[in-house]
């Protein structure tokens, strides 16, 4: 074997051995995105890598960065306030404009539909999200602010109307019925309560009052579910039973 070929073969063997022993560090592997949620009592958070996306809910949202972390995402900044990785994506924390995480906002209209994404100009540490709104993060590879893409998804739609009330006489032996007004209509499940405690087995749209209910307050909570819509729970005003 010629000296040059022998040298290349030797270097290849050394490199192979080094990699097998784990002596050469590899780029960080992106973590799986957290699973989607269909209900939110705080601020919605969307993360879109360009190849995968998810919708989450933040219980804390004093600013956009807090909301992102509260929704269950790991975050890395290369300079204060400038996010370079979400869930270890991309694999390297770049300081240039080979790509970046763009930041967006959208609000829900009275009919339950989401408005258009609006590009943020304040920064995640300066912007204060509003309850019920959605924050969006989208990885833009090889792009700049002028041609950044918005997230490809939004949270589930909301209902334009969601109300539950009771009909019937609030007296032992009588039957109370749940009157449900949701728009659009959905699939409903029911749970009746005596005070703050669930009434065992009372999971239908009506409930016959028992002796144990006398002098107590009874109400029903209705959970609505529909494909493409948020999962919403609404309770009726309570009635004191005679």
N, C-alpha and C positions, 0 to 999 in steps of 0.2 A: 504493500500500500504506500502511495506517495505521502511524503510528510504533511502536505496541506490537507489531504483527505483524512489522514490519521488524526490531525489536530481537530478537524470539524467533528469527527466521530467521537473523540474524547470529550469535547465541550458539550455535545448533545447528550452524552451519557451522564455528565455531571449535572446538567440542567434537569434531566429527567429524575435523577436521584433527589435533587434539591426540592423539586415540586412534590414528589411523593412523600417527602419528610415534612412538608408544610413549612419550609423555611422561607419561602417567598410569599409575602402578604398579598392577598387578593382583595379586589374591590368589595366593599360591603354589599351584601345581598339585600335587596328590597324586602321588607316585611309585607305579609299579606294585608290587604286593606280590611279594616273591621267590617263585620256584616252590616247590611242595611237595616234601618229601623223605619217603621211606618207611622210612628206617633211621636210627638214632640211638644212639650210644655214650655220649652225655652227658645233657643235659636237653632235652626237647621244648619248643618254644615255639609257641603258637598266637596269631595276631593276627586279629581279626575286626572289620572296620569297620562291620558291619551290612549291607553290600551286597557285600562281598568278604572272603575269608578264606584263610589259608594255614597250613601246618604246617611248622616248621623245626626244626633241631637246633643246640643251643649246646654248643660244646666247652669254653667257659669259663663258670662259673656261681658265682662267689664271692658274688654276690647277684643278685636278680631283674633289676636294671638291666643288669648285666654280661651276663647270659644273653640278654637281649633284643638287645643290641648284637652279641654273639657270633653270634647266629642270623642276622645279616645285615640288621638293620633300622636305619634312621636314626632318631634320637630327638632331640626338643627339649623342654627343661624351661622352664616359666615362672617357677618358684621351685625351689630345690634339692630334688630328690626328687619333684617333682610334674610328671609328663609331660603335656604338652599336645598334642604331635604325634608320630605314628609314621608314617614314610614320607610326611611333610608332610601327613598327614591328621589333623584336618580342615584346611581351607585357611587358617584363622587360628588363632593360638595364644591361646586364650581364658584369662582369669584368673578368670572367674566360673563359675557352675554352669549355663551354657547347655548344657553337656555335658561329659563327662570320660571318660578312659580308666580303666575299672575293671580290677582286677588279681585273678587267680584261681589256684587250684592244684587239681590232681587227681593221684591215685596209681593205679597199676595193681594189680589183684588177682592172686592166684596163678593164676587161670584165664585170664589174659591180657586181661580186660576192664578198661576204665577206670571208676573210681569217679566219683561226682558232683563237679561243680565246687564248690569252697569259696571264699568271698569272703575276700580277704586284708585283715587289719587292721593289719599291721605296716608296710607300705610296701616298695617294691621295693628300696630301698637297705639295708633292715634284714633282709629275709627271705633265708635261704640255702636255695636249692633242693637237693633230693636227686637224685643220679644216677638216671636212669630215670623220674623224675616228669615232669609237664608243667606249664608256666606258661602262663596264659591272659590275653590282653589283649582287651578289648571296648570299642569306642566306644559310649557311651550318650548320645544326643542328648536335650537337654531333660529330663534325669533327675537324680536325686540318689542318694546311697548307699542309701537305703531301698528304691528300686525299680530298682536296677541289674540289667541282664541279663547273664548269663554268655555266654561264646563259644558259638556254635551248633555248633561242630565239636570233635573231639578227634583225637589222633593215631591211626594204624592200631592195631588190636588186636595183642597179643603172643601167642606160643604158650605153652600151659601146659606143654609139654614140648618140648625141643629137644636131641637128643643124637645123636652120630655115633660109631660104633665100627667096627673092622675084624674081619673073619672070614677064615679061611684060613691057610695055612702061610707063614711069612715066609722063603721060600727061593727062590733063583733058579729060574725055570722054573714055579713055582707061581703061583696067582692069588689076589690079595686082593680082597675084596668089601666095599663100604661097607654097613654096617647103619645105616639111618636111622630114628630114632624121633622124629617130630614130631607134636604134637597141637594142632590138627587137621592132617590130612595136607595136603601142599602140592605144588607143582611144583618139582622139584629140578634143579639143575645141579651138575656135579662138576668138580673140578680136583685132580689128584694131584701130590704134591710129593716131590722127592728132597732131603732136607735142607730148606733154605729156598727152593730153586729149583723153579719149575714144570716138570713133565715135559711136553714138547711133545707135543700130540695125545692126552694121557691125560685125557679128559674124559667118560668113561663111569662107570657105577656099579661096574665091576670093572677090575682092572689086572693084567696078566701081568708078573711080575717079570723083569727083564733082567740081563745080566752087569754093566751099569753101576750096578745097585742094590746089588750085593754090598758088605757092610760099611757101607752107608749107612742112614739112617733114612727110611722112607717113610710118608706120611700122606695123607689126603684131606680136602679142604675142600668142604663142601656148602652151597650157597646155596638158601634156600627162599623161594618167592614165592607169594602167594595174594591174591586180590582182597580188600581191606579189612583186610589184615594187614601187619605190618612185613616188610621184606625182611631176612632174618637169615642170617648165615654162621656155621657151626659146623664145627670141625675135629676129626678123630679123634685119639686118642693115636697117636704114631708107633711103628712097629715096625722094629727093626734087622734087616736082611736078611742071611741066611747064604748 
